[in-house]
Structures are given as C-alpha cells and as structure tokens.
C-alpha cells in the first residue's frame, strides 16, 4: 500500500516572498513609528539625484498604511499569485517590478506632494494578467470584460470619490498587467 505523506510545501515562492516582505515592512513601520515607511516603503516627489528616490520607486509596493490595508491587498496577491506564478514563472517578478516602477514614476509626476504606498497596483496587474488565458492569438474576451469592469469602476471612482486611494495606480497597474500579459502571450 502506497501511502502519501501529508506535507506543507511552498507552491509559489515569488508570491510568498512578496507577501513576507510586505509583512516585514509593516512590522518595521510599527517598530519605527512609520519612519521606515517614509524613508523606504513609500514614494513621493523627491530629487531624481537621490538614490533613495529609485529605491522607493520599487519598495513602495511593500509598504502599507496598516494591517487592514495589508490584508486587503494580500488576499488578492495570495489568491492570484500562485496561479500566475505557475503560468509565468520568474516573469512574475518582471510584472511586479514593472508595475512598481511605472506606477511610482507616474504618481510622482502627477502627485509629487502625496505619498504612495501599497500593493494595489500589483493587485490590479495580477487581476488583468490573470484574465489573459488560453492558447489562441488575439485578445481574450475575459480581458475585455475584466478591464471594462475593474478599470471602468476605477475611472468612475477616481473622478467622483474623495478618498485616500490612488485610483490612477489601480488603472496603471491594470494596464501594466494587461500589456505584459499580451507580450508574454505572443511568446
């Protein structure tokens, strides 16, 4: 009789590492009374001659404004990440980095006096990237429907809401995921 042993295993190392870095960043935020978040884990208009500006363009996706903010983003990351990692492997790192840099640069140009932090741009990149499935050439109908619903809601909310949410980051993140997904699909 062949018995399989029950074990816990790492099914998505990139996704799990991303989530752990976010958790560590939040712990550092609490331990330093937000100094680490301001210095490293958020982005805002600062001198392009400072190396920290470039560090923050990547690291702002790890910072979160509190436990609830972290959990709301990590639920999507941990749900979608393993599926995407299975399909795209190490290219998922490129999706995360590209989304971080593009959303950070655009945010710093449009709203340099506002601090941006959180993984929601990456979440939207994952959502749009996950809608690009199948082996046929062309644009999948699921991508069109997801883009219309998610991004349409973000455009509307961004124009009408007065909240502390960077809707432009959601939109740019979603566009990043869709564009990279179409590039990967052609390969």
GROMACS elastic network, one bead per residue, 0.5 to 0.9 nm:
[ bonds ]
;  ai    aj funct       b0    kb
   10    13     6  0.61581   500
   10    16     6  0.79851   500
   11    15     6  0.89508   500
   11    16     6  0.85822   500
   11    82     6  0.68036   500
   11    85     6  0.89380   500
   11    86     6  0.85586   500
   12    15     6  0.54324   500
   12    16     6  0.60927   500
   12    17     6  0.84924   500
   12    78     6  0.89374   500
   12    81     6  0.72447   500
   12    82     6  0.50493   500
   12    83     6  0.84454   500
   12    85     6  0.63470   500
   12    86     6  0.75626   500
   12    89     6  0.89973   500
   13    16     6  0.51471   500
   13    17     6  0.58674   500
   13    18     6  0.84109   500
   13    82     6  0.84951   500
   13    85     6  0.84999   500
   14    17     6  0.51633   500
   14    18     6  0.60961   500
   14    19     6  0.86636   500
   14    81     6  0.80657   500
   14    82     6  0.84809   500
   14    85     6  0.73870   500
   14    89     6  0.85900   500
   14    90     6  0.77528   500
   14    92     6  0.76437   500
   14    93     6  0.71981   500
   15    18     6  0.51134   500
   15    19     6  0.62676   500
   15    20     6  0.86587   500
   15    77     6  0.69878   500
   15    78     6  0.65852   500
   15    80     6  0.89185   500
   15    81     6  0.53980   500
   15    82     6  0.65595   500
   15    85     6  0.75319   500
   15    92     6  0.87117   500
   16    19     6  0.50923   500
   16    20     6  0.61120   500
   16    21     6  0.86095   500
   16    77     6  0.89766   500
   16    78     6  0.74349   500
   16    81     6  0.85008   500
   16    82     6  0.87272   500
   17    20     6  0.50469   500
   17    21     6  0.61240   500
   17    22     6  0.85785   500
   18    21     6  0.52530   500
   18    22     6  0.63194   500
   18    23     6  0.87507   500
   18    62     6  0.76377   500
   18    77     6  0.86405   500
   19    22     6  0.50946   500
   19    23     6  0.62497   500
   19    24     6  0.87032   500
   19    62     6  0.81653   500
   19    70     6  0.89973   500
   19    74     6  0.65324   500
   19    77     6  0.76708   500
   19    78     6  0.76644   500
   20    24     6  0.61150   500
   20    25     6  0.84893   500
   21    24     6  0.50346   500
   21    25     6  0.60402   500
   21    26     6  0.85966   500
   21    62     6  0.64064   500
   21    63     6  0.88860   500
   22    25     6  0.50350   500
   22    26     6  0.62541   500
   22    27     6  0.86552   500
   22    61     6  0.78923   500
   22    63     6  0.61277   500
   22    64     6  0.74754   500
   22    70     6  0.74371   500
   22    74     6  0.86388   500
   22   118     6  0.86769   500
   22   119     6  0.85523   500
   23    26     6  0.51371   500
   23    27     6  0.62378   500
   23    28     6  0.86722   500
   23    62     6  0.80204   500
   23    63     6  0.85197   500
   23    64     6  0.88230   500
   23    67     6  0.88591   500
   23    70     6  0.76333   500
   24    28     6  0.61414   500
   24    29     6  0.84884   500
   24    62     6  0.86776   500
   25    28     6  0.50472   500
   25    29     6  0.60881   500
   25    30     6  0.87620   500
   25    36     6  0.78194   500
   25    37     6  0.73875   500
   25    41     6  0.70892   500
   25    62     6  0.63133   500
   25    63     6  0.57328   500
   25    64     6  0.77512   500
   26    30     6  0.63604   500
   26    31     6  0.86020   500
   26    34     6  0.87949   500
   26    37     6  0.80659   500
   26    62     6  0.81732   500
   26    63     6  0.63371   500
   26    64     6  0.62635   500
   26    65     6  0.79184   500
   26    66     6  0.70028   500
   26    67     6  0.75623   500
   26    70     6  0.79571   500
   27    30     6  0.52306   500
   27    31     6  0.61287   500
   27    32     6  0.85928   500
   28    32     6  0.58665   500
   28    33     6  0.81770   500
   28    34     6  0.76250   500
   28    35     6  0.84902   500
   28    36     6  0.63159   500
   28    37     6  0.77691   500
   29    32     6  0.53962   500
   29    33     6  0.58419   500
   29    35     6  0.66493   500
   29    36     6  0.56315   500
   29    37     6  0.56269   500
   29    38     6  0.87592   500
   29    41     6  0.87148   500
   29    63     6  0.81012   500
   29    64     6  0.85000   500
   29    65     6  0.86750   500
   29    66     6  0.87036   500
   30    33     6  0.52538   500
   30    34     6  0.62034   500
   30    35     6  0.89180   500
   30    36     6  0.89093   500
   30    66     6  0.87539   500
   31    34     6  0.76430   500
   31    35     6  0.88121   500
   31    36     6  0.86742   500
   32    35     6  0.53300   500
   32    36     6  0.61602   500
   32    37     6  0.85154   500
   33    36     6  0.78648   500
   33    37     6  0.87566   500
   34    37     6  0.51607   500
   34    38     6  0.63441   500
   34    39     6  0.86548   500
   35    38     6  0.52185   500
   35    39     6  0.60752   500
   35    40     6  0.84397   500
   36    39     6  0.50437   500
   36    40     6  0.56605   500
   36    41     6  0.66202   500
   36    42     6  0.89153   500
   37    40     6  0.53917   500
   37    42     6  0.57536   500
   37    60     6  0.81742   500
   37    63     6  0.61857   500
   37    64     6  0.80718   500
   37    65     6  0.87661   500
   37   117     6  0.83278   500
   38    41     6  0.62705   500
   38    42     6  0.57768   500
   38    43     6  0.78458   500
   38   115     6  0.81837   500
   39    42     6  0.72034   500
   39    43     6  0.86229   500
   39    52     6  0.77660   500
   39    56     6  0.77800   500
   40    43     6  0.78028   500
   40    52     6  0.72694   500
   40    53     6  0.87830   500
   40    55     6  0.68669   500
   40    56     6  0.53563   500
   40    59     6  0.63634   500
   40    60     6  0.71148   500
   40    63     6  0.82745   500
   41    55     6  0.86369   500
   41    56     6  0.60682   500
   41    57     6  0.88149   500
   41    58     6  0.84385   500
   41    59     6  0.50556   500
   41    61     6  0.71322   500
   41    62     6  0.60647   500
   41    64     6  0.79366   500
   41   116     6  0.88448   500
   41   117     6  0.66312   500
   41   118     6  0.84153   500
   42    56     6  0.58014   500
   42    57     6  0.77622   500
   42    58     6  0.88496   500
   42    59     6  0.67331   500
   42    61     6  0.74668   500
   42    62     6  0.81485   500
   42    63     6  0.61518   500
   42    64     6  0.84170   500
   42   104     6  0.89890   500
   42   115     6  0.62378   500
   42   116     6  0.53941   500
   42   118     6  0.77896   500
   43    46     6  0.84100   500
   43    53     6  0.72656   500
   43    54     6  0.89510   500
   43    55     6  0.88222   500
   43    56     6  0.51169   500
   43    57     6  0.59221   500
   43    58     6  0.85392   500
   43    59     6  0.80256   500
   43    60     6  0.56563   500
   43   104     6  0.64846   500
   43   105     6  0.87967   500
   43   107     6  0.83156   500
   43   108     6  0.72719   500
   43   112     6  0.87207   500
   43   114     6  0.83871   500
   43   115     6  0.56512   500
   43   116     6  0.52356   500
   43   117     6  0.66254   500
   44    53     6  0.80581   500
   44    56     6  0.82024   500
   44    57     6  0.86405   500
   44   104     6  0.79846   500
   44   107     6  0.76055   500
   44   108     6  0.54389   500
   44   109     6  0.89663   500
   44   111     6  0.77119   500
   44   112     6  0.52804   500
   44   113     6  0.62946   500
   44   114     6  0.59640   500
   44   116     6  0.63836   500
   45    48     6  0.86425   500
   45    53     6  0.80838   500
   45   107     6  0.85247   500
   45   108     6  0.50393   500
   45   109     6  0.73900   500
   45   111     6  0.75920   500
   45   113     6  0.60007   500
   45   114     6  0.77070   500
   45   115     6  0.81055   500
   46    49     6  0.85573   500
   46    50     6  0.76142   500
   46    52     6  0.87191   500
   46    53     6  0.62385   500
   46   108     6  0.82230   500
   46   112     6  0.76566   500
   47    50     6  0.54931   500
   47    51     6  0.87883   500
   47    52     6  0.88714   500
   47    53     6  0.67850   500
   48    51     6  0.76934   500
   48    52     6  0.88478   500
   48    53     6  0.62822   500
   48    54     6  0.78073   500
   49    52     6  0.87870   500
   49    53     6  0.78097   500
   50    53     6  0.55457   500
   50    54     6  0.74920   500
   51    54     6  0.54896   500
   51    55     6  0.65080   500
   51    56     6  0.88203   500
   52    56     6  0.59474   500
   52    57     6  0.84459   500
   53    56     6  0.52443   500
   53    57     6  0.62996   500
   54    57     6  0.50025   500
   54    58     6  0.68881   500
   54    59     6  0.87742   500
   54   101     6  0.85376   500
   55    58     6  0.56052   500
   55    59     6  0.60624   500
   55    60     6  0.84589   500
   56    60     6  0.54596   500
   56    61     6  0.87544   500
   56   104     6  0.81169   500
   57    60     6  0.61217   500
   57    61     6  0.83561   500
   57   100     6  0.63553   500
   57   101     6  0.52700   500
   57   102     6  0.83070   500
   57   103     6  0.82233   500
   57   104     6  0.51108   500
   57   105     6  0.68918   500
   58    61     6  0.66433   500
   58    62     6  0.83700   500
   58    96     6  0.88506   500
   58    97     6  0.65066   500
   58    98     6  0.86829   500
   58    99     6  0.87606   500
   58   100     6  0.52170   500
   58   101     6  0.56782   500
   58   104     6  0.75438   500
   59    62     6  0.54963   500
   59    63     6  0.71194   500
   59   100     6  0.76382   500
   59   117     6  0.84900   500
   60    63     6  0.53927   500
   60    64     6  0.83221   500
   60   100     6  0.72851   500
   60   104     6  0.76661   500
   60   116     6  0.67922   500
   60   118     6  0.61924   500
   60   119     6  0.77938   500
   61    64     6  0.78940   500
   61    96     6  0.86123   500
   61    99     6  0.89640   500
   61   100     6  0.61752   500
   61   104     6  0.89190   500
   61   116     6  0.86336   500
   61   117     6  0.58428   500
   61   120     6  0.77075   500
   61   121     6  0.77501   500
   61   122     6  0.74694   500
   62    70     6  0.89731   500
   62   117     6  0.73520   500
   62   118     6  0.59940   500
   62   119     6  0.63436   500
   63    66     6  0.88566   500
   63    70     6  0.81993   500
   63   116     6  0.88976   500
   63   117     6  0.53211   500
   63   118     6  0.51707   500
   63   119     6  0.75932   500
   64    67     6  0.75158   500
   64    68     6  0.87656   500
   64    69     6  0.59505   500
   64    70     6  0.55962   500
   64   117     6  0.58463   500
   64   119     6  0.76996   500
   65    68     6  0.80984   500
   65    69     6  0.59660   500
   65    70     6  0.74655   500
   65   117     6  0.73715   500
   65   118     6  0.74572   500
   66    69     6  0.53505   500
   66    70     6  0.62946   500
   66    71     6  0.87569   500
   67    70     6  0.50626   500
   67    71     6  0.61116   500
   67    72     6  0.85922   500
   68    71     6  0.51358   500
   68    72     6  0.60859   500
   68    73     6  0.86669   500
   69    72     6  0.53419   500
   69    73     6  0.64618   500
   69    74     6  0.86452   500
   69   118     6  0.76694   500
   70    73     6  0.54052   500
   70    74     6  0.59802   500
   70    75     6  0.85950   500
   70   118     6  0.75262   500
   70   119     6  0.80768   500
   71    75     6  0.59922   500
   71    76     6  0.88237   500
   72    75     6  0.56142   500
   72    76     6  0.71905   500
   72   120     6  0.88776   500
   73    76     6  0.56169   500
   73    77     6  0.63188   500
   73    78     6  0.87090   500
   73   118     6  0.77515   500
   73   119     6  0.60802   500
   73   120     6  0.60270   500
   73   122     6  0.87945   500
   73   123     6  0.66312   500
   74    78     6  0.57035   500
   74    79     6  0.80935   500
   74   119     6  0.80534   500
   74   123     6  0.83907   500
   75    78     6  0.53583   500
   75    79     6  0.60061   500
   75    80     6  0.85564   500
   76    79     6  0.50136   500
   76    80     6  0.58884   500
   76    81     6  0.77994   500
   76   123     6  0.62300   500
   76   126     6  0.82720   500
   76   127     6  0.82745   500
   77    80     6  0.54405   500
   77    81     6  0.52213   500
   77    82     6  0.83987   500
   77   119     6  0.84915   500
   77   122     6  0.79482   500
   77   123     6  0.60504   500
   77   126     6  0.74679   500
   78    81     6  0.53800   500
   78    82     6  0.67904   500
   79    82     6  0.68004   500
   79    83     6  0.76746   500
   80    83     6  0.55330   500
   80    84     6  0.62358   500
   80    85     6  0.85543   500
   80   123     6  0.84381   500
   80   126     6  0.64969   500
   80   127     6  0.72817   500
   80   130     6  0.71982   500
   81    84     6  0.51321   500
   81    85     6  0.58098   500
   81    86     6  0.84463   500
   81    92     6  0.83613   500
   81   126     6  0.71764   500
   82    86     6  0.60548   500
   82    87     6  0.86430   500
   83    86     6  0.52775   500
   83    87     6  0.65301   500
   83    88     6  0.87058   500
   83   130     6  0.79219   500
   84    87     6  0.51026   500
   84    88     6  0.57578   500
   84    89     6  0.74566   500
   84    92     6  0.71672   500
   84   126     6  0.75860   500
   84   129     6  0.77773   500
   84   130     6  0.65382   500
   85    88     6  0.51374   500
   85    90     6  0.71747   500
   85    91     6  0.80139   500
   85    92     6  0.61535   500
   86    89     6  0.56641   500
   88    91     6  0.54073   500
   88    92     6  0.59427   500
   88   184     6  0.81403   500
   89    92     6  0.60879   500
   89    93     6  0.83733   500
   90    93     6  0.56750   500
   90    94     6  0.74903   500
   91    94     6  0.51055   500
   91    95     6  0.65557   500
   91    96     6  0.88913   500
   91   184     6  0.86724   500
   92    96     6  0.63185   500
   92    97     6  0.86466   500
   93    96     6  0.51171   500
   93    97     6  0.61011   500
   93    98     6  0.83882   500
   94    97     6  0.51226   500
   94    98     6  0.57609   500
   94    99     6  0.82225   500
   94   180     6  0.88115   500
   95    98     6  0.52688   500
   95    99     6  0.59670   500
   95   100     6  0.84647   500
   95   122     6  0.78758   500
   95   125     6  0.74465   500
   95   126     6  0.82886   500
   95   176     6  0.74999   500
   95   177     6  0.66573   500
   95   180     6  0.69350   500
   95   181     6  0.88429   500
   96    99     6  0.52538   500
   96   100     6  0.60792   500
   96   101     6  0.86716   500
   96   121     6  0.88823   500
   96   122     6  0.60174   500
   96   125     6  0.80527   500
   96   126     6  0.87903   500
   96   177     6  0.89240   500
   97   100     6  0.50674   500
   97   101     6  0.61337   500
   97   102     6  0.84796   500
   97   122     6  0.89160   500
   98   101     6  0.52864   500
   98   102     6  0.59469   500
   98   103     6  0.83149   500
   98   173     6  0.89897   500
   98   176     6  0.73454   500
   99   102     6  0.52925   500
   99   103     6  0.58449   500
   99   104     6  0.81484   500
   99   121     6  0.65802   500
   99   122     6  0.61200   500
   99   125     6  0.70893   500
   99   172     6  0.77017   500
   99   173     6  0.55654   500
   99   174     6  0.86551   500
   99   175     6  0.89798   500
   99   176     6  0.59226   500
   99   177     6  0.75688   500
  100   103     6  0.54797   500
  100   104     6  0.58814   500
  100   105     6  0.85219   500
  100   119     6  0.83820   500
  100   121     6  0.72749   500
  100   122     6  0.71821   500
  100   173     6  0.81050   500
  101   104     6  0.50828   500
  101   105     6  0.60147   500
  101   106     6  0.85015   500
  102   105     6  0.53131   500
  102   106     6  0.61300   500
  102   107     6  0.84076   500
  102   172     6  0.75367   500
  102   173     6  0.80382   500
  102   176     6  0.80307   500
  103   106     6  0.52891   500
  103   107     6  0.59056   500
  103   108     6  0.84792   500
  103   121     6  0.69905   500
  103   168     6  0.80968   500
  103   169     6  0.55351   500
  103   170     6  0.85131   500
  103   172     6  0.60945   500
  103   173     6  0.65744   500
  103   176     6  0.89056   500
  104   107     6  0.51294   500
  104   108     6  0.60539   500
  104   109     6  0.86080   500
  104   116     6  0.76254   500
  104   169     6  0.81361   500
  105   108     6  0.51361   500
  105   109     6  0.62312   500
  105   110     6  0.86535   500
  106   109     6  0.51585   500
  106   110     6  0.60907   500
  106   111     6  0.82472   500
  106   168     6  0.86465   500
  106   169     6  0.83092   500
  106   172     6  0.84716   500
  107   110     6  0.51641   500
  107   111     6  0.54660   500
  107   112     6  0.68203   500
  107   114     6  0.84084   500
  107   115     6  0.88821   500
  107   116     6  0.74765   500
  107   166     6  0.85157   500
  107   168     6  0.77409   500
  107   169     6  0.72492   500
  108   111     6  0.53977   500
  108   113     6  0.78677   500
  108   114     6  0.80336   500
  108   115     6  0.86117   500
  108   116     6  0.85407   500
  109   112     6  0.58004   500
  111   114     6  0.55726   500
  111   115     6  0.83001   500
  112   115     6  0.76506   500
  116   166     6  0.75371   500
  116   169     6  0.89070   500
  117   120     6  0.86388   500
  118   121     6  0.76495   500
  118   122     6  0.86629   500
  119   122     6  0.52180   500
  119   123     6  0.61940   500
  119   124     6  0.88333   500
  120   124     6  0.62061   500
  120   125     6  0.84780   500
  120   166     6  0.87665   500
  120   169     6  0.73404   500
  120   170     6  0.62057   500
  120   173     6  0.77398   500
  121   124     6  0.52367   500
  121   125     6  0.62046   500
  121   126     6  0.86490   500
  121   166     6  0.89568   500
  121   167     6  0.89881   500
  121   168     6  0.87891   500
  121   169     6  0.52535   500
  121   171     6  0.75892   500
  121   172     6  0.70062   500
  121   174     6  0.69712   500
  121   176     6  0.88414   500
  122   126     6  0.60874   500
  122   127     6  0.85494   500
  122   169     6  0.89774   500
  122   170     6  0.81106   500
  122   173     6  0.58559   500
  122   174     6  0.78882   500
  122   176     6  0.88421   500
  122   177     6  0.80789   500
  123   126     6  0.50825   500
  123   127     6  0.61851   500
  123   128     6  0.87954   500
  123   170     6  0.79601   500
  123   173     6  0.75028   500
  123   174     6  0.80071   500
  124   128     6  0.62429   500
  124   129     6  0.83329   500
  124   150     6  0.83150   500
  124   151     6  0.88238   500
  124   169     6  0.86695   500
  124   170     6  0.57085   500
  124   171     6  0.74214   500
  124   172     6  0.83444   500
  124   173     6  0.53049   500
  124   175     6  0.82509   500
  124   176     6  0.86344   500
  124   177     6  0.72439   500
  125   128     6  0.54072   500
  125   129     6  0.59017   500
  125   130     6  0.84329   500
  125   170     6  0.80639   500
  125   171     6  0.87944   500
  125   172     6  0.81745   500
  125   175     6  0.68568   500
  125   176     6  0.58500   500
  125   178     6  0.69109   500
  125   180     6  0.89066   500
  126   130     6  0.58556   500
  126   131     6  0.85920   500
  126   173     6  0.83901   500
  126   174     6  0.75005   500
  126   177     6  0.60953   500
  126   178     6  0.87063   500
  127   130     6  0.52550   500
  127   131     6  0.65686   500
  127   146     6  0.79812   500
  127   147     6  0.89879   500
  127   150     6  0.87945   500
  127   174     6  0.70983   500
  127   177     6  0.75693   500
  127   178     6  0.87689   500
  128   131     6  0.52054   500
  128   132     6  0.69863   500
  128   143     6  0.64930   500
  128   146     6  0.67868   500
  128   147     6  0.67442   500
  128   150     6  0.87803   500
  128   173     6  0.87155   500
  128   174     6  0.55685   500
  128   175     6  0.75430   500
  128   176     6  0.84561   500
  128   177     6  0.54696   500
  128   178     6  0.52743   500
  128   181     6  0.80162   500
  129   132     6  0.55187   500
  129   133     6  0.83388   500
  129   143     6  0.81790   500
  129   174     6  0.79037   500
  129   176     6  0.85348   500
  129   178     6  0.53436   500
  129   179     6  0.83156   500
  129   180     6  0.75163   500
  129   181     6  0.52856   500
  129   182     6  0.84310   500
  130   133     6  0.68175   500
  130   143     6  0.84241   500
  130   177     6  0.84476   500
  130   178     6  0.87615   500
  130   181     6  0.82330   500
  131   140     6  0.77424   500
  131   141     6  0.86657   500
  131   142     6  0.55057   500
  131   144     6  0.86050   500
  131   145     6  0.88522   500
  131   146     6  0.69344   500
  131   147     6  0.88204   500
  131   178     6  0.83229   500
  131   181     6  0.88156   500
  132   139     6  0.77919   500
  132   140     6  0.62392   500
  132   141     6  0.87712   500
  132   142     6  0.70196   500
  132   143     6  0.58053   500
  132   178     6  0.75073   500
  132   181     6  0.63133   500
  132   182     6  0.73792   500
  132   185     6  0.79123   500
  133   136     6  0.86711   500
  133   140     6  0.72135   500
  133   142     6  0.82653   500
  133   143     6  0.86322   500
  133   181     6  0.88918   500
  133   185     6  0.83401   500
  134   137     6  0.84870   500
  134   140     6  0.77732   500
  134   185     6  0.87458   500
  135   185     6  0.78620   500
  136   139     6  0.86020   500
  136   140     6  0.83154   500
  136   185     6  0.88291   500
  137   140     6  0.83950   500
  137   185     6  0.77627   500
  137   186     6  0.73609   500
  138   182     6  0.85700   500
  138   186     6  0.89220   500
  139   142     6  0.84829   500
  139   143     6  0.70011   500
  139   144     6  0.76496   500
  139   182     6  0.78379   500
  140   143     6  0.54125   500
  140   144     6  0.68440   500
  140   145     6  0.89951   500
  141   144     6  0.50763   500
  141   145     6  0.62024   500
  141   146     6  0.85681   500
  142   145     6  0.51124   500
  142   146     6  0.59589   500
  142   147     6  0.82931   500
  143   146     6  0.52268   500
  143   147     6  0.58482   500
  143   148     6  0.83330   500
  143   178     6  0.77139   500
  144   147     6  0.52034   500
  144   148     6  0.60018   500
  144   149     6  0.86045   500
  145   148     6  0.51302   500
  145   149     6  0.61671   500
  145   150     6  0.85123   500
  146   149     6  0.51927   500
  146   150     6  0.58099   500
  146   151     6  0.77528   500
  147   150     6  0.54182   500
  147   151     6  0.52426   500
  147   152     6  0.70879   500
  147   174     6  0.76959   500
  147   175     6  0.85597   500
  147   178     6  0.85754   500
  148   151     6  0.56823   500
  148   152     6  0.51328   500
  148   153     6  0.79145   500
  149   152     6  0.52621   500
  149   153     6  0.60158   500
  149   154     6  0.86173   500
  150   153     6  0.53086   500
  150   154     6  0.63283   500
  150   155     6  0.88225   500
  150   170     6  0.89477   500
  150   171     6  0.85287   500
  150   174     6  0.84954   500
  151   155     6  0.61151   500
  151   156     6  0.85414   500
  151   170     6  0.76844   500
  151   171     6  0.58505   500
  151   174     6  0.73055   500
  151   175     6  0.87790   500
  152   155     6  0.51641   500
  152   156     6  0.62313   500
  152   157     6  0.85110   500
  152   171     6  0.89040   500
  153   156     6  0.51612   500
  153   157     6  0.59264   500
  153   158     6  0.82735   500
  154   157     6  0.50427   500
  154   158     6  0.56868   500
  154   159     6  0.83971   500
  154   167     6  0.57360   500
  154   168     6  0.77735   500
  154   170     6  0.70327   500
  154   171     6  0.66387   500
  155   158     6  0.51329   500
  155   159     6  0.62712   500
  155   160     6  0.87436   500
  155   167     6  0.72509   500
  155   168     6  0.79493   500
  155   171     6  0.75211   500
  156   159     6  0.52950   500
  156   160     6  0.62463   500
  156   161     6  0.82421   500
  157   160     6  0.51470   500
  157   161     6  0.52609   500
  157   162     6  0.86979   500
  157   167     6  0.73938   500
  158   161     6  0.58084   500
  158   162     6  0.80731   500
  158   163     6  0.88167   500
  158   165     6  0.83754   500
  158   166     6  0.77967   500
  158   167     6  0.52581   500
  158   168     6  0.72341   500
  159   162     6  0.85922   500
  159   167     6  0.89158   500
  161   165     6  0.89947   500
  162   165     6  0.84726   500
  163   166     6  0.84147   500
  165   168     6  0.87591   500
  165   169     6  0.86627   500
  166   169     6  0.53444   500
  166   170     6  0.68491   500
  167   170     6  0.50425   500
  167   171     6  0.63159   500
  167   172     6  0.86467   500
  168   171     6  0.50113   500
  168   172     6  0.60120   500
  168   173     6  0.82950   500
  169   172     6  0.51352   500
  169   173     6  0.57823   500
  169   174     6  0.83614   500
  170   173     6  0.50858   500
  170   174     6  0.60747   500
  170   175     6  0.85842   500
  171   174     6  0.51673   500
  171   175     6  0.62077   500
  171   176     6  0.86062   500
  172   175     6  0.50275   500
  172   176     6  0.60639   500
  172   177     6  0.86489   500
  173   176     6  0.50316   500
  173   177     6  0.62839   500
  173   178     6  0.86809   500
  174   177     6  0.51644   500
  174   178     6  0.61988   500
  174   179     6  0.85977   500
  175   178     6  0.50822   500
  175   179     6  0.60114   500
  175   180     6  0.84564   500
  176   179     6  0.52566   500
  176   180     6  0.60397   500
  176   181     6  0.83256   500
  177   180     6  0.52875   500
  177   181     6  0.58860   500
  177   182     6  0.85628   500
  178   181     6  0.50249   500
  178   182     6  0.61754   500
  178   183     6  0.86301   500
  179   182     6  0.52089   500
  179   183     6  0.62557   500
  179   184     6  0.86571   500
  180   184     6  0.60588   500
  180   185     6  0.84023   500
  181   184     6  0.50731   500
  181   185     6  0.59262   500
  181   186     6  0.86718   500
  182   186     6  0.63430   500
  182   187     6  0.88773   500
  183   186     6  0.53934   500
  183   187     6  0.67848   500
  184   187     6  0.52259   500
